[in-house]
Amino acid sequence: MKLTAVARVLDTFPPKVRDRASVIVSDFIIAEMSLARACKLPVGTFELLNLIWTRSHRDKKSSAWTVAKLLQTQVHYYRWQFNQALIQAARRGDLIMVRWVLAHFRHCHITKDGSKKRLDEDNWAFSKCWTRPKSTEESNGVMKT
């Protein structure tokens, strides 16, 4: 995956070079970026969130250490990123981003005393997003691998 902004900057390059270079540059830009940080950025986009999410799945298979790899291999980091990303999305007032976070972190739940309280304090307009139906796959906030 590549970021649109990077692809546009490299538009003058030949197609073969442009495609490979835009993937490399996009990867470099998000190398140590967490999902919560991406949600906090004023220019945060779903393209950026999807790129980080995709990279976390790709890096899961790698022997190299990356921040993205932590998202899919460390349950505590996964839960922490869920809380932080959800809080940042709510602070932005971005209901679509809140729903993106809820959809991608299907195995995390909003607790009454944790995230929900902070989210309520930050932005009461999202109160209808706090709960969602539990599927039979979900296991009380434990990430399945």
N, CA, C and O atoms as a GROMACS GRO file, in nm:
protein
  580
    1MET      N    1   0.084  -0.119   0.000
    1MET     CA    2   0.000   0.000   0.000
    1MET      C    3   0.087   0.124   0.000
    1MET      O    4   0.202   0.122   0.044
    2LYS      N    5   0.030   0.231  -0.050
    2LYS     CA    6   0.105   0.356  -0.054
    2LYS      C    7   0.012   0.472  -0.023
    2LYS      O    8  -0.110   0.463  -0.040
    3LEU      N    9   0.070   0.580   0.024
    3LEU     CA   10  -0.006   0.701   0.053
    3LEU      C   11  -0.025   0.781  -0.074
    3LEU      O   12   0.067   0.794  -0.154
    4THR      N   13  -0.144   0.834  -0.094
    4THR     CA   14  -0.174   0.912  -0.213
    4THR      C   15  -0.082   1.033  -0.228
    4THR      O   16  -0.037   1.063  -0.338
    5ALA      N   17  -0.054   1.101  -0.118
    5ALA     CA   18   0.033   1.219  -0.123
    5ALA      C   19   0.171   1.182  -0.176
    5ALA      O   20   0.230   1.257  -0.254
    6VAL      N   21   0.222   1.067  -0.134
    6VAL     CA   22   0.354   1.021  -0.181
    6VAL      C   23   0.346   0.989  -0.330
    6VAL      O   24   0.436   1.026  -0.406
    7ALA      N   25   0.242   0.921  -0.371
    7ALA     CA   26   0.226   0.887  -0.513
    7ALA      C   27   0.219   1.012  -0.600
    7ALA      O   28   0.275   1.015  -0.710
    8ARG      N   29   0.153   1.115  -0.551
    8ARG     CA   30   0.142   1.240  -0.629
    8ARG      C   31   0.276   1.311  -0.642
    8ARG      O   32   0.306   1.368  -0.747
    9VAL      N   33   0.355   1.308  -0.537
    9VAL     CA   34   0.487   1.371  -0.542
    9VAL      C   35   0.575   1.300  -0.644
    9VAL      O   36   0.657   1.364  -0.711
   10LEU      N   37   0.558   1.170  -0.656
   10LEU     CA   38   0.642   1.091  -0.747
   10LEU      C   39   0.582   1.075  -0.887
   10LEU      O   40   0.629   0.993  -0.965
   11ASP      N   41   0.479   1.152  -0.920
   11ASP     CA   42   0.411   1.142  -1.049
   11ASP      C   43   0.502   1.160  -1.170
   11ASP      O   44   0.473   1.105  -1.277
   12THR      N   45   0.609   1.233  -1.156
   12THR     CA   46   0.696   1.260  -1.270
   12THR      C   47   0.788   1.142  -1.303
   12THR      O   48   0.850   1.141  -1.410
   13PHE      N   49   0.798   1.046  -1.215
   13PHE     CA   50   0.883   0.930  -1.238
   13PHE      C   51   0.813   0.830  -1.330
   13PHE      O   52   0.690   0.830  -1.340
   14PRO      N   53   0.891   0.746  -1.398
   14PRO     CA   54   0.831   0.641  -1.481
   14PRO      C   55   0.745   0.548  -1.393
   14PRO      O   56   0.777   0.529  -1.275
   15PRO      N   57   0.638   0.490  -1.447
   15PRO     CA   58   0.545   0.409  -1.367
   15PRO      C   59   0.609   0.299  -1.282
   15PRO      O   60   0.573   0.283  -1.166
   16LYS      N   61   0.703   0.223  -1.338
   16LYS     CA   62   0.765   0.116  -1.261
   16LYS      C   63   0.841   0.170  -1.141
   16LYS      O   64   0.833   0.115  -1.031
   17VAL      N   65   0.914   0.277  -1.161
   17VAL     CA   66   0.991   0.340  -1.053
   17VAL      C   67   0.895   0.404  -0.953
   17VAL      O   68   0.913   0.390  -0.831
   18ARG      N   69   0.795   0.472  -1.003
   18ARG     CA   70   0.699   0.544  -0.918
   18ARG      C   71   0.627   0.448  -0.823
   18ARG      O   72   0.616   0.477  -0.704
   19ASP      N   73   0.579   0.336  -0.873
   19ASP     CA   74   0.505   0.242  -0.790
   19ASP      C   75   0.591   0.186  -0.677
   19ASP      O   76   0.550   0.182  -0.562
   20ARG      N   77   0.710   0.143  -0.712
   20ARG     CA   78   0.801   0.085  -0.610
   20ARG      C   79   0.845   0.192  -0.512
   20ARG      O   80   0.845   0.169  -0.391
   21ALA      N   81   0.883   0.308  -0.562
   21ALA     CA   82   0.932   0.416  -0.475
   21ALA      C   83   0.822   0.466  -0.380
   21ALA      O   84   0.850   0.495  -0.264
   22SER      N   85   0.699   0.475  -0.429
   22SER     CA   86   0.592   0.526  -0.343
   22SER      C   87   0.561   0.430  -0.228
   22SER      O   88   0.527   0.474  -0.118
   23VAL      N   89   0.573   0.301  -0.252
   23VAL     CA   90   0.554   0.203  -0.144
   23VAL      C   91   0.666   0.216  -0.041
   23VAL      O   92   0.641   0.215   0.079
   24ILE      N   93   0.790   0.229  -0.089
   24ILE     CA   94   0.905   0.241   0.002
   24ILE      C   95   0.897   0.369   0.083
   24ILE      O   96   0.918   0.367   0.205
   25VAL      N   97   0.867   0.481   0.019
   25VAL     CA   98   0.859   0.609   0.089
   25VAL      C   99   0.742   0.608   0.188
   25VAL      O  100   0.757   0.656   0.300
   26SER      N  101   0.628   0.555   0.150
   26SER     CA  102   0.512   0.545   0.240
   26SER      C  103   0.547   0.463   0.363
   26SER      O  104   0.514   0.500   0.476
   27ASP      N  105   0.614   0.351   0.340
   27ASP     CA  106   0.657   0.264   0.450
   27ASP      C  107   0.752   0.339   0.544
   27ASP      O  108   0.743   0.325   0.666
   28PHE      N  109   0.842   0.416   0.487
   28PHE     CA  110   0.938   0.492   0.568
   28PHE      C  111   0.867   0.598   0.652
   28PHE      O  112   0.900   0.616   0.769
   29ILE      N  113   0.769   0.666   0.594
   29ILE     CA  114   0.698   0.772   0.665
   29ILE      C  115   0.624   0.719   0.788
   29ILE      O  116   0.620   0.785   0.891
   30ILE      N  117   0.567   0.600   0.777
   30ILE     CA  118   0.489   0.546   0.889
   30ILE      C  119   0.568   0.445   0.973
   30ILE      O  120   0.509   0.376   1.056
   31ALA      N  121   0.698   0.437   0.953
   31ALA     CA  122   0.779   0.334   1.017
   31ALA      C  123   0.753   0.317   1.166
   31ALA      O  124   0.736   0.205   1.212
   32GLU      N  125   0.748   0.423   1.240
   32GLU     CA  126   0.728   0.414   1.385
   32GLU      C  127   0.598   0.479   1.430
   32GLU      O  128   0.584   0.514   1.547
   33MET      N  129   0.504   0.496   1.339
   33MET     CA  130   0.378   0.563   1.373
   33MET      C  131   0.276   0.463   1.427
   33MET      O  132   0.252   0.358   1.367
   34SER      N  133   0.217   0.497   1.540
   34SER     CA  134   0.112   0.414   1.596
   34SER      C  135  -0.023   0.455   1.538
   34SER      O  136  -0.036   0.564   1.481
   35LEU      N  137  -0.121   0.369   1.553
   35LEU     CA  138  -0.256   0.404   1.507
   35LEU      C  139  -0.311   0.523   1.585
   35LEU      O  140  -0.379   0.608   1.528
   36ALA      N  141  -0.282   0.528   1.714
   36ALA     CA  142  -0.330   0.640   1.795
   36ALA      C  143  -0.272   0.771   1.745
   36ALA      O  144  -0.342   0.872   1.740
   37ARG      N  145  -0.145   0.771   1.708
   37ARG     CA  146  -0.080   0.892   1.655
   37ARG      C  147  -0.145   0.932   1.522
   37ARG      O  148  -0.169   1.050   1.497
   38ALA      N  149  -0.172   0.834   1.439
   38ALA     CA  150  -0.237   0.862   1.310
   38ALA      C  151  -0.376   0.922   1.331
   38ALA      O  152  -0.418   1.010   1.256
   39CYS      N  153  -0.448   0.874   1.432
   39CYS     CA  154  -0.581   0.930   1.463
   39CYS      C  155  -0.571   1.072   1.515
   39CYS      O  156  -0.662   1.153   1.495
   40LYS      N  157  -0.461   1.103   1.581
   40LYS     CA  158  -0.443   1.235   1.641
   40LYS      C  159  -0.402   1.341   1.537
   40LYS      O  160  -0.432   1.459   1.555
   41LEU      N  161  -0.336   1.300   1.432
   41LEU     CA  162  -0.289   1.395   1.331
   41LEU      C  163  -0.405   1.471   1.268
   41LEU      O  164  -0.509   1.412   1.240
   42PRO      N  165  -0.388   1.601   1.246
   42PRO     CA  166  -0.496   1.678   1.184
   42PRO      C  167  -0.527   1.632   1.042
   42PRO      O  168  -0.638   1.655   0.992
   43VAL      N  169  -0.432   1.569   0.978
   43VAL     CA  170  -0.454   1.519   0.842
   43VAL      C  171  -0.474   1.368   0.841
   43VAL      O  172  -0.459   1.304   0.738
   44GLY      N  173  -0.509   1.312   0.957
   44GLY     CA  174  -0.529   1.168   0.965
   44GLY      C  175  -0.635   1.122   0.867
   44GLY      O  176  -0.744   1.178   0.860
   45THR      N  177  -0.603   1.019   0.791
   45THR     CA  178  -0.696   0.969   0.691
   45THR      C  179  -0.711   0.819   0.707
   45THR      O  180  -0.630   0.754   0.772
   46PHE      N  181  -0.815   0.766   0.648
   46PHE     CA  182  -0.836   0.622   0.653
   46PHE      C  183  -0.729   0.550   0.572
   46PHE      O  184  -0.694   0.436   0.602
   47GLU      N  185  -0.678   0.617   0.471
   47GLU     CA  186  -0.568   0.560   0.393
   47GLU      C  187  -0.447   0.536   0.484
   47GLU      O  188  -0.383   0.431   0.476
   48LEU      N  189  -0.418   0.633   0.569
   48LEU     CA  190  -0.307   0.621   0.663
   48LEU      C  191  -0.334   0.511   0.765
   48LEU      O  192  -0.247   0.429   0.794
   49LEU      N  193  -0.455   0.508   0.821
   49LEU     CA  194  -0.491   0.404   0.918
   49LEU      C  195  -0.483   0.266   0.854
   49LEU      O  196  -0.431   0.172   0.914
   50ASN      N  197  -0.536   0.254   0.734
   50ASN     CA  198  -0.532   0.125   0.664
   50ASN      C  199  -0.389   0.082   0.633
   50ASN      O  200  -0.357  -0.037   0.640
   51LEU      N  201  -0.304   0.177   0.600
   51LEU     CA  202  -0.165   0.146   0.572
   51LEU      C  203  -0.095   0.092   0.697
   51LEU      O  204  -0.023  -0.007   0.691
   52ILE      N  205  -0.117   0.158   0.810
   52ILE     CA  206  -0.057   0.112   0.936
   52ILE      C  207  -0.113  -0.024   0.975
   52ILE      O  208  -0.038  -0.112   1.017
   53TRP      N  209  -0.243  -0.042   0.960
   53TRP     CA  210  -0.306  -0.170   0.995
   53TRP      C  211  -0.252  -0.283   0.906
   53TRP      O  212  -0.219  -0.391   0.956
   54THR      N  213  -0.243  -0.258   0.776
   54THR     CA  214  -0.190  -0.357   0.683
   54THR      C  215  -0.046  -0.391   0.715
   54THR      O  216  -0.005  -0.507   0.711
   55ARG      N  217   0.031  -0.287   0.747
   55ARG     CA  218   0.172  -0.310   0.781
   55ARG      C  219   0.184  -0.396   0.906
   55ARG      O  220   0.275  -0.479   0.916
   56SER      N  221   0.096  -0.378   1.002
   56SER     CA  222   0.103  -0.458   1.125
   56SER      C  223   0.083  -0.606   1.094
   56SER      O  224   0.147  -0.692   1.156
   57HIS      N  225  -0.005  -0.637   1.000
   57HIS     CA  226  -0.026  -0.777   0.961
   57HIS      C  227   0.094  -0.830   0.883
   57HIS      O  228   0.134  -0.946   0.900
   58ARG      N  229   0.152  -0.747   0.798
   58ARG     CA  230   0.269  -0.789   0.721
   58ARG      C  231   0.388  -0.813   0.814
   58ARG      O  232   0.457  -0.914   0.802
   59ASP      N  233   0.411  -0.719   0.907
   59ASP     CA  234   0.526  -0.728   0.996
   59ASP      C  235   0.513  -0.839   1.099
   59ASP      O  236   0.613  -0.884   1.156
   60LYS      N  237   0.391  -0.884   1.123
   60LYS     CA  238   0.368  -0.994   1.218
   60LYS      C  239   0.449  -1.118   1.177
   60LYS      O  240   0.495  -1.194   1.262
   61LYS      N  241   0.464  -1.136   1.047
   61LYS     CA  242   0.535  -1.252   0.994
   61LYS      C  243   0.686  -1.233   0.988
   61LYS      O  244   0.760  -1.328   0.961
   62SER      N  245   0.731  -1.112   1.012
   62SER     CA  246   0.873  -1.079   1.001
   62SER      C  247   0.947  -1.108   1.131
   62SER      O  248   0.888  -1.104   1.239
   63SER      N  249   1.076  -1.137   1.120
   63SER     CA  250   1.157  -1.157   1.241
   63SER      C  251   1.209  -1.024   1.295
   63SER      O  252   1.258  -1.018   1.408
   64ALA      N  253   1.199  -0.919   1.216
   64ALA     CA  254   1.245  -0.786   1.258
   64ALA      C  255   1.145  -0.725   1.356
   64ALA      O  256   1.026  -0.754   1.351
   65TRP      N  257   1.196  -0.640   1.445
   65TRP     CA  258   1.111  -0.570   1.541
   65TRP      C  259   1.060  -0.442   1.479
   65TRP      O  260   1.139  -0.364   1.424
   66THR      N  261   0.930  -0.417   1.488
   66THR     CA  262   0.872  -0.290   1.445
   66THR      C  263   0.756  -0.257   1.539
   66THR      O  264   0.699  -0.345   1.602
   67VAL      N  265   0.724  -0.129   1.546
   67VAL     CA  266   0.608  -0.087   1.625
   67VAL      C  267   0.482  -0.151   1.568
   67VAL      O  268   0.394  -0.195   1.643
   68ALA      N  269   0.473  -0.156   1.436
   68ALA     CA  270   0.355  -0.215   1.372
   68ALA      C  271   0.338  -0.361   1.412
   68ALA      O  272   0.225  -0.408   1.430
   69LYS      N  273   0.447  -0.434   1.425
   69LYS     CA  274   0.441  -0.575   1.463
   69LYS      C  275   0.379  -0.592   1.601
   69LYS      O  276   0.307  -0.689   1.626
   70LEU      N  277   0.407  -0.499   1.692
   70LEU     CA  278   0.352  -0.507   1.827
   70LEU      C  279   0.200  -0.511   1.826
   70LEU      O  280   0.138  -0.578   1.909
   71LEU      N  281   0.141  -0.441   1.733
   71LEU     CA  282  -0.004  -0.433   1.726
   71LEU      C  283  -0.069  -0.570   1.708
   71LEU      O  284  -0.179  -0.593   1.759
   72GLN      N  285  -0.003  -0.659   1.638
   72GLN     CA  286  -0.060  -0.792   1.614
   72GLN      C  287   0.000  -0.902   1.700
   72GLN      O  288  -0.047  -1.016   1.696
   73THR      N  289   0.104  -0.871   1.776
   73THR     CA  290   0.169  -0.977   1.853
   73THR      C  291   0.163  -0.957   2.004
   73THR      O  292   0.186  -1.052   2.079
   74GLN      N  293   0.134  -0.838   2.050
   74GLN     CA  294   0.132  -0.810   2.194
   74GLN      C  295  -0.008  -0.765   2.237
   74GLN      O  296  -0.052  -0.655   2.203
   75VAL      N  297  -0.076  -0.849   2.312
   75VAL     CA  298  -0.215  -0.823   2.349
   75VAL      C  299  -0.231  -0.693   2.428
   75VAL      O  300  -0.329  -0.621   2.409
   76HIS      N  301  -0.138  -0.662   2.516
   76HIS     CA  302  -0.150  -0.540   2.597
   76HIS      C  303  -0.132  -0.415   2.510
   76HIS      O  304  -0.202  -0.316   2.529
   77TYR      N  305  -0.038  -0.420   2.417
   77TYR     CA  306  -0.019  -0.308   2.325
   77TYR      C  307  -0.143  -0.294   2.236
   77TYR      O  308  -0.187  -0.182   2.210
   78TYR      N  309  -0.198  -0.403   2.190
   78TYR     CA  310  -0.318  -0.404   2.107
   78TYR      C  311  -0.433  -0.332   2.180
   78TYR      O  312  -0.498  -0.245   2.123
   79ARG      N  313  -0.456  -0.370   2.305
   79ARG     CA  314  -0.564  -0.308   2.384
   79ARG      C  315  -0.535  -0.160   2.410
   79ARG      O  316  -0.625  -0.076   2.403
   80TRP      N  317  -0.409  -0.129   2.440
   80TRP     CA  318  -0.371   0.010   2.467
   80TRP      C  319  -0.392   0.095   2.343
   80TRP      O  320  -0.443   0.206   2.353
   81GLN      N  321  -0.353   0.045   2.226
   81GLN     CA  322  -0.373   0.118   2.101
   81GLN      C  323  -0.522   0.137   2.071
   81GLN      O  324  -0.562   0.241   2.019
   82PHE      N  325  -0.602   0.036   2.103
   82PHE     CA  326  -0.746   0.050   2.086
   82PHE      C  327  -0.797   0.168   2.169
   82PHE      O  328  -0.868   0.254   2.117
   83ASN      N  329  -0.762   0.171   2.296
   83ASN     CA  330  -0.806   0.280   2.384
   83ASN      C  331  -0.758   0.415   2.335
   83ASN      O  332  -0.836   0.510   2.325
   84GLN      N  333  -0.629   0.424   2.304
   84GLN     CA  334  -0.571   0.551   2.262
   84GLN      C  335  -0.627   0.599   2.128
   84GLN      O  336  -0.657   0.717   2.112
   85ALA      N  337  -0.640   0.508   2.032
   85ALA     CA  338  -0.693   0.545   1.900
   85ALA      C  339  -0.839   0.590   1.912
   85ALA      O  340  -0.880   0.686   1.848
   86LEU      N  341  -0.916   0.520   1.994
   86LEU     CA  342  -1.056   0.556   2.012
   86LEU      C  343  -1.071   0.692   2.077
   86LEU      O  344  -1.156   0.772   2.038
   87ILE      N  345  -0.989   0.719   2.176
   87ILE     CA  346  -0.992   0.850   2.243
   87ILE      C  347  -0.954   0.960   2.145
   87ILE      O  348  -1.020   1.064   2.141
   88GLN      N  349  -0.849   0.939   2.066
   88GLN     CA  350  -0.807   1.042   1.970
   88GLN      C  351  -0.914   1.066   1.863
   88GLN      O  352  -0.940   1.180   1.826
   89ALA      N  353  -0.976   0.959   1.815
   89ALA     CA  354  -1.081   0.974   1.714
   89ALA      C  355  -1.201   1.050   1.772
   89ALA      O  356  -1.260   1.133   1.703
   90ALA      N  357  -1.235   1.023   1.897
   90ALA     CA  358  -1.346   1.094   1.961
   90ALA      C  359  -1.311   1.241   1.984
   90ALA      O  360  -1.395   1.328   1.965
   91ARG      N  361  -1.188   1.267   2.023
   91ARG     CA  362  -1.145   1.407   2.043
   91ARG      C  363  -1.152   1.486   1.913
   91ARG      O  364  -1.180   1.606   1.914
   92ARG      N  365  -1.128   1.420   1.802
   92ARG     CA  366  -1.138   1.486   1.671
   92ARG      C  367  -1.283   1.513   1.635
   92ARG      O  368  -1.313   1.598   1.551
   93GLY      N  369  -1.373   1.441   1.701
   93GLY     CA  370  -1.514   1.453   1.666
   93GLY      C  371  -1.546   1.379   1.538
   93GLY      O  372  -1.638   1.418   1.465
   94ASP      N  373  -1.472   1.273   1.510
   94ASP     CA  374  -1.483   1.201   1.384
   94ASP      C  375  -1.553   1.066   1.406
   94ASP      O  376  -1.488   0.967   1.439
   95LEU      N  377  -1.683   1.064   1.387
   95LEU     CA  378  -1.762   0.944   1.408
   95LEU      C  379  -1.719   0.830   1.316
   95LEU      O  380  -1.718   0.714   1.357
   96ILE      N  381  -1.684   0.862   1.193
   96ILE     CA  382  -1.642   0.759   1.098
   96ILE      C  383  -1.512   0.695   1.144
   96ILE      O  384  -1.494   0.574   1.130
   97MET      N  385  -1.420   0.776   1.197
   97MET     CA  386  -1.294   0.721   1.247
   97MET      C  387  -1.319   0.635   1.372
   97MET      O  388  -1.255   0.531   1.389
   98VAL      N  389  -1.411   0.677   1.458
   98VAL     CA  390  -1.447   0.597   1.576
   98VAL      C  391  -1.496   0.461   1.529
   98VAL      O  392  -1.457   0.357   1.583
   99ARG      N  393  -1.582   0.460   1.429
   99ARG     CA  394  -1.634   0.334   1.376
   99ARG      C  395  -1.524   0.250   1.312
   99ARG      O  396  -1.528   0.127   1.321
  100TRP      N  397  -1.427   0.314   1.246
  100TRP     CA  398  -1.314   0.241   1.188
  100TRP      C  399  -1.239   0.168   1.299
  100TRP      O  400  -1.207   0.049   1.286
  101VAL      N  401  -1.211   0.239   1.408
  101VAL     CA  402  -1.139   0.178   1.522
  101VAL      C  403  -1.219   0.062   1.578
  101VAL      O  404  -1.164  -0.046   1.600
  102LEU      N  405  -1.348   0.081   1.601
  102LEU     CA  406  -1.432  -0.027   1.655
  102LEU      C  407  -1.436  -0.147   1.561
  102LEU      O  408  -1.436  -0.261   1.607
  103ALA      N  409  -1.440  -0.123   1.432
  103ALA     CA  410  -1.445  -0.232   1.334
  103ALA      C  411  -1.314  -0.310   1.328
  103ALA      O  412  -1.316  -0.432   1.309
  104HIS      N  413  -1.202  -0.243   1.344
  104HIS     CA  414  -1.073  -0.310   1.332
  104HIS      C  415  -1.026  -0.375   1.462
  104HIS      O  416  -0.945  -0.468   1.459
  105PHE      N  417  -1.074  -0.328   1.573
  105PHE     CA  418  -1.039  -0.386   1.702
  105PHE      C  419  -1.162  -0.461   1.755
  105PHE      O  420  -1.214  -0.430   1.861
  106ARG      N  421  -1.206  -0.560   1.680
  106ARG     CA  422  -1.329  -0.632   1.712
  106ARG      C  423  -1.323  -0.706   1.845
  106ARG      O  424  -1.427  -0.734   1.904
  107HIS      N  425  -1.205  -0.737   1.892
  107HIS     CA  426  -1.193  -0.816   2.015
  107HIS      C  427  -1.172  -0.731   2.138
  107HIS      O  428  -1.147  -0.784   2.247
  108CYS      N  429  -1.182  -0.601   2.124
  108CYS     CA  430  -1.171  -0.511   2.238
  108CYS      C  431  -1.308  -0.456   2.272
  108CYS      O  432  -1.394  -0.439   2.185
  109HIS      N  433  -1.326  -0.430   2.399
  109HIS     CA  434  -1.454  -0.377   2.446
  109HIS      C  435  -1.430  -0.249   2.522
  109HIS      O  436  -1.325  -0.229   2.583
  110ILE      N  437  -1.528  -0.163   2.519
  110ILE     CA  438  -1.519  -0.038   2.594
  110ILE      C  439  -1.574  -0.064   2.732
  110ILE      O  440  -1.691  -0.100   2.748
  111THR      N  441  -1.489  -0.046   2.833
  111THR     CA  442  -1.533  -0.071   2.970
  111THR      C  443  -1.599   0.053   3.027
  111THR      O  444  -1.566   0.165   2.989
  112LYS      N  445  -1.691   0.032   3.119
  112LYS     CA  446  -1.763   0.144   3.178
  112LYS      C  447  -1.671   0.237   3.254
  112LYS      O  448  -1.693   0.358   3.257
  113ASP      N  449  -1.568   0.182   3.316
  113ASP     CA  450  -1.481   0.266   3.399
  113ASP      C  451  -1.357   0.316   3.324
  113ASP      O  452  -1.287   0.403   3.376
  114GLY      N  453  -1.329   0.265   3.208
  114GLY     CA  454  -1.208   0.302   3.136
  114GLY      C  455  -1.233   0.396   3.021
  114GLY      O  456  -1.255   0.516   3.041
  115SER      N  457  -1.229   0.342   2.902
  115SER     CA  458  -1.241   0.424   2.781
  115SER      C  459  -1.371   0.502   2.776
  115SER      O  460  -1.371   0.619   2.736
  116LYS      N  461  -1.481   0.439   2.815
  116LYS     CA  462  -1.611   0.506   2.803
  116LYS      C  463  -1.614   0.635   2.883
  116LYS      O  464  -1.664   0.737   2.836
  117LYS      N  465  -1.560   0.632   3.004
  117LYS     CA  466  -1.560   0.752   3.088
  117LYS      C  467  -1.478   0.862   3.021
  117LYS      O  468  -1.523   0.977   3.013
  118ARG      N  469  -1.359   0.827   2.972
  118ARG     CA  470  -1.275   0.927   2.906
  118ARG      C  471  -1.340   0.978   2.777
  118ARG      O  472  -1.333   1.097   2.746
  119LEU      N  473  -1.402   0.887   2.703
  119LEU     CA  474  -1.468   0.928   2.580
  119LEU      C  475  -1.588   1.018   2.608
  119LEU      O  476  -1.609   1.116   2.538
  120ASP      N  477  -1.665   0.984   2.711
  120ASP     CA  478  -1.779   1.067   2.748
  120ASP      C  479  -1.734   1.207   2.784
  120ASP      O  480  -1.798   1.305   2.748
  121GLU      N  481  -1.623   1.216   2.857
  121GLU     CA  482  -1.570   1.346   2.896
  121GLU      C  483  -1.523   1.425   2.774
  121GLU      O  484  -1.539   1.547   2.769
  122ASP      N  485  -1.464   1.355   2.678
  122ASP     CA  486  -1.409   1.421   2.560
  122ASP      C  487  -1.515   1.462   2.459
  122ASP      O  488  -1.508   1.572   2.402
  123ASN      N  489  -1.611   1.377   2.437
  123ASN     CA  490  -1.708   1.408   2.332
  123ASN      C  491  -1.836   1.328   2.353
  123ASN      O  492  -1.844   1.212   2.313
  124TRP      N  493  -1.933   1.388   2.414
  124TRP     CA  494  -2.058   1.319   2.447
  124TRP      C  495  -2.139   1.282   2.323
  124TRP      O  496  -2.228   1.198   2.333
  125ALA      N  497  -2.110   1.341   2.209
  125ALA     CA  498  -2.189   1.315   2.088
  125ALA      C  499  -2.174   1.172   2.037
  125ALA      O  500  -2.255   1.126   1.956
  126PHE      N  501  -2.073   1.103   2.083
  126PHE     CA  502  -2.048   0.968   2.035
  126PHE      C  503  -2.109   0.861   2.124
  126PHE      O  504  -2.080   0.742   2.108
  127SER      N  505  -2.192   0.901   2.219
  127SER     CA  506  -2.242   0.806   2.318
  127SER      C  507  -2.312   0.685   2.256
  127SER      O  508  -2.314   0.579   2.318
  128LYS      N  509  -2.368   0.697   2.137
  128LYS     CA  510  -2.436   0.584   2.074
  128LYS      C  511  -2.339   0.484   2.013
  128LYS      O  512  -2.379   0.374   1.973
  129CYS      N  513  -2.212   0.518   2.005
  129CYS     CA  514  -2.112   0.428   1.946
  129CYS      C  515  -2.048   0.338   2.051
  129CYS      O  516  -1.977   0.244   2.016
  130TRP      N  517  -2.071   0.364   2.177
  130TRP     CA  518  -1.996   0.294   2.282
  130TRP      C  519  -2.026   0.145   2.286
  130TRP      O  520  -1.938   0.065   2.316
  131THR      N  521  -2.148   0.109   2.258
  131THR     CA  522  -2.181  -0.032   2.266
  131THR      C  523  -2.204  -0.087   2.127
  131THR      O  524  -2.246  -0.016   2.035
  132ARG      N  525  -2.176  -0.212   2.114
  132ARG     CA  526  -2.201  -0.280   1.987
  132ARG      C  527  -2.234  -0.424   2.021
  132ARG      O  528  -2.193  -0.473   2.126
  133PRO      N  529  -2.306  -0.492   1.937
  133PRO     CA  530  -2.342  -0.630   1.967
  133PRO      C  531  -2.218  -0.717   1.972
  133PRO      O  532  -2.128  -0.706   1.888
  134LYS      N  533  -2.213  -0.804   2.071
  134LYS     CA  534  -2.100  -0.896   2.083
  134LYS      C  535  -2.127  -1.017   1.994
  134LYS      O  536  -2.237  -1.073   1.995
  135SER      N  537  -2.027  -1.054   1.918
  135SER     CA  538  -2.042  -1.175   1.837
  135SER      C  539  -1.996  -1.293   1.921
  135SER      O  540  -1.933  -1.274   2.025
  136THR      N  541  -2.026  -1.410   1.877
  136THR     CA  542  -1.984  -1.529   1.952
  136THR      C  543  -1.834  -1.550   1.942
  136THR      O  544  -1.777  -1.625   2.021
  137GLU      N  545  -1.769  -1.484   1.845
  137GLU     CA  546  -1.624  -1.498   1.829
  137GLU      C  547  -1.547  -1.420   1.934
  137GLU      O  548  -1.435  -1.457   1.970
  138GLU      N  549  -1.607  -1.312   1.984
  138GLU     CA  550  -1.534  -1.224   2.074
  138GLU      C  551  -1.515  -1.290   2.209
  138GLU      O  552  -1.600  -1.365   2.258
  139SER      N  553  -1.401  -1.261   2.268
  139SER     CA  554  -1.366  -1.328   2.393
  139SER      C  555  -1.327  -1.230   2.501
  139SER      O  556  -1.213  -1.230   2.548
  140ASN      N  557  -1.418  -1.146   2.540
  140ASN     CA  558  -1.398  -1.052   2.651
  140ASN      C  559  -1.269  -0.973   2.643
  140ASN      O  560  -1.196  -0.964   2.742
  141GLY      N  561  -1.241  -0.917   2.529
  141GLY     CA  562  -1.126  -0.829   2.515
  141GLY      C  563  -0.995  -0.897   2.488
  141GLY      O  564  -0.892  -0.830   2.479
  142VAL      N  565  -0.993  -1.028   2.474
  142VAL     CA  566  -0.868  -1.099   2.447
  142VAL      C  567  -0.850  -1.109   2.297
  142VAL      O  568  -0.940  -1.153   2.225
  143MET      N  569  -0.734  -1.068   2.251
  143MET     CA  570  -0.705  -1.071   2.108
  143MET      C  571  -0.682  -1.215   2.064
  143MET      O  572  -0.605  -1.289   2.126
  144LYS      N  573  -0.748  -1.254   1.958
  144LYS     CA  574  -0.725  -1.386   1.901
  144LYS      C  575  -0.615  -1.375   1.798
  144LYS      O  576  -0.611  -1.280   1.721
  145THR      N  577  -0.527  -1.472   1.796
  145THR     CA  578  -0.420  -1.471   1.697
  145THR      C  579  -0.428  -1.592   1.608
  145THR      O  580  -0.346  -1.609   1.518
   0.00000   0.00000   0.00000
